Amino acid sequence: MPELVPLKRALLSVSDKTGLIDLGRALSDRGVEILSTGGSAKALRDAGIEVRDVSDATGFPEMMDGRVKTLHPAIHGGLLALRDDPDHAQAMQDHSIGAIDLLVVNLYPFEATVARGADYAEAVENIDIGGPAMIRAGAKNHDYVSVVVDVEDYDALLTELSQNDGQTRRSFRQTLAQRAYARTAAYDAAVSSWFAGALDDPAPRRRAVAGTLKQTMRYGENPHQAAAFYTDGSDRPGVATAVQHQGKELSYNNINDTDAAFELISEFRDHKPTCVIVKHANPCGVAQADTLAQAYASAFDCDRTSAFGGIVALNRALDEETAKAITGIFTEVVIAPGANDAAREIFAQKKNLRLLTTGGLADPTVGGLLWKQVSGGYLVQDRDTGRMSEDALKVVTKVAPTKDQMVDLLFAWTVAKHVKSNAIVYAKDSATVGVGAGQMSRVDSTRIAARKAQDMAEALGLDVPRTKGSAVASDAFFPFPDGLMAVAEAGATAVIQPGGSVRDEEVIAAANDAGLAMVFTGQRHFRH
């Protein structure tokens, strides 16, 4: 196990030609012999860099439309040979196999090909075979071989050679080997996931997930927990793809809460100006209005206490008036599709306030997989893309909702989808006026939401809480009439819930006795 290995011979075969010429020239200037294939060899040769074709080393031309070019003992022997093993050395001599000290490979762009909507045949053709085989071979033999799979490691390689007189350290080769295996694993995960989708198989025997490091963090949910943020390569707008314009690095909790806020605001991407305020991954205020500033003010008035230190999400570009309002209290993060110059100037005065822009909102109707780790395994499910329209609702009480009540019912239902179960949301005039989240009893969530509304009424100097005349959404059915009675006591006049309880008839009867209008969705929105 040598500590230092001199770099004398390299194989460069890349799909992404970024930085290839500079790397090739730097290696050539060091006297490194360069082997290459196809387009990589042509690009290097066109730049005046001396290159030997892999076909010269193997004695076989590239064939079968390039499918077979590096799958040969002259290549894999050069990557896998143990240089200090007499038998290996003799085999290399007997078969004229030259050692390969550096392998630089990036793979066919399978992920990008699938992302742009390629058909089945084109996707299959972009599954790389020779590349992963070489990467795995070279990485296994990292005692002697350096394997580079990421363009961003080119400079690190050249620095390593400069600092060690044209040699690489074992620790450096080990780091490259880890990255190499992670890359092939991610590649295989992308291919296997695509196959599962192509076969319409929701539960394949094995699933793989991969990510690319975006950010290391000072800590996780708590200071004693290590944490990092990985991206999955998706182009879905959100916190992972957003541009951060100012403020400190996002923390673990910031990212979690900002994602919750953004997923909820995306439900309103085709609506009038809307604001979402989130605290601890639950919305504490959501409102729509004619302007963003008005929407923010209304959302803020749902629960001003919880809004302090919260996350704000907007469905329009941040403007000057809204920026002024938001900076009136301490806010951790603001995420929006964009922000105008005047708004950014105002935010610049609050250096710790993070501003993220996404360029757009996510499409809430587009699915995907959600992963949750449990002890000994993972739970995997589809993203909750369930939505509700007025036509799909079933009126189950003697009194039907009015037009205004129906608007508030659907608004509350949309918000409840993003509140931790047991979830209760009171809404009036397209704004939340009370939110109860995460309680073990649904009736407790109902009462907590009403109590918050009462507290805000006192803070705002209102004679009665805004739950009076409100609409209420429950993410799952009321198992007993007690929760419904608590809703009525808070002054609500209309209810939306999934239905489906064995006591539905009792709950409906209680609603009729209280003069409530109630509709069933036939769909629930548990969120844990």
PyMOL commands that set and color helices and strands:
alter all, ss='L'
color gray80, all
select helices_A, chain A and resi 20-29+38-46+54-58+73-80+86-94+110-115+120-125+130-140+151-163+170-198+252-266+292-300+304-307+320-326+341-347+390-392+403-416+442-460+481-489+504-514
alter helices_A, ss='H'
color red, helices_A
select strands_A, chain A and resi 4-6+9-14+33-36+52-53+102-106+146-148+167-169+212-216+228-231+243-246+274-279+282-288+310-314+331-336+354-357+369-374+377-382+394-395+424-427+432-436+471-474+494-497+517-520
alter strands_A, ss='S'
color yellow, strands_A
deselect
rebuild
show_as cartoon
